[in-house]
């Protein structure tokens, strides 16, 4: 995998970084394995807003109020391209007062490949959720905002969806990268 990381970094530095080019750098057996995992987990994805809570505090309609919102993001080292810092913040809603924060450094061994961000970032982010669940279960968020796409993804199962399924916490993808899907592109967003 290290050779793949090096090839991808060289391509990016040379300005060759199209979706298709980056996909082709992943060995076919790994790409197939990742696609199969996404397609399998996608069967567990819940696309309806059927929660026992509501963010609409003025009209709860028999539901509990939304109280805890989480956010997950990563920061990459400028010195070491394989070192990342994953962070989790949980806020009270609607005050947005921070009630929990944690981070961990993680050495990645998977390159960035569009459509497969979960395989790069989940090993660093999922343990933060699991640690919170074990140490302060009363602060596990009811919903998590994730820096990554959810269903706006080539297989409709991006990082946010993947994280939501494996942690059993509703998630919303707030990705910075717009995939050109269903007529959506950077111009039309």
Secondary structure, 3 states (H helix, E strand, C coil): CHHHHHHHHHHHHCCCCCHHHHHHCCCHHHHHHHHHHHHHHHCCCCCCCCCCEECCCCCCCCCEECCEEEEEEEEECCCCCCEEEEEEEEEECCCCCEEEEEEEEEECCCCCCCCCHHHHHHHHHHHHHHHHHHHCHHHCCCEEEECCCCCCCCCCCCHHHHHHHHHCCEEEECCCCCCCECCECCCCC
